[in-house]
Structures are given as structure tokens and as C-alpha cells.
Amino acid sequence: MKGQVIESGVLSDLFGIFNGTKQWCVLAPLLFCILFAMMLLVDFKDCDLGAPIQSRADGSVFNLQRLQVRTKTIPALVRYLLYTDDCALLAHTLHDAQQLFDRFRTTTVRENVCNNSKKT
């Protein structure tokens, strides 16, 4: 495999990549999360599906009454959760889950990422 690096806007010459991460390498989960986070960020950038949540940034995480005050809450939309070498898609309805999975499948095929359908 060949690769290139961009440093300060300058693209390097092609160089050979002969080794990847090995099984049980401590970098593998980190590299997976970086790859998937960027892949899914690009894929879901114009998507409004997912699980909406409300959060606060004032340090009062477990005070449920404060979450009911809408003026100080921050809305967010969670579409996926990454953990080690797994990705979980989140949705409220089966139809939304199917649409998210279709987008995910399209991305994995385009990026040539292996998808284990037995675990799905």
C-alpha cells in the first residue's frame, strides 16, 4: 500500500506502507475510533436522525429538575457510539434506524471497511 502525508499544506511524496497495527496492539482501538469518527462525521453531516439529548455544562449533572429548564440546556443529537472496535447506531424508530444503517452501509462499502452483519 502507498501513502502520503500533508504537513503545513504540503503533500509529501508517495511512500510504501508495509506494516499495519497487529492484533492486541494498544493503538488499534485509538486508530479505529479516529477513522470511524471522521468517516461517520462526513457521512452524517447533513443527517437529522438520531437520539436527541439535553445536557448542561454548569456542573449539575445529576439534578434532573435543572434539566427541565430549557433556557440553560444544550440540545445535542447522538447518532452513534464508538467503543473499542464497535459502533452502535442510535435512533428512536425502526424506520430511522434503518435509514441510519443504510447510510452506514454505504459509507463502509465506499471506504472498504469490513462490516460484520452477524453482529448487527
Secondary structure, DSSP 8 states (H G I E B T S, - for coil): -EE--EETTEE---EE------TT-THHHHHHHHHHHHHHHHHTTT---SEEEEE-SSS-TT-HHHHT-GGG-EEEEE-EEEETTEEEE--SSHHHHHHHHHHHHHHHHHTT----TT--
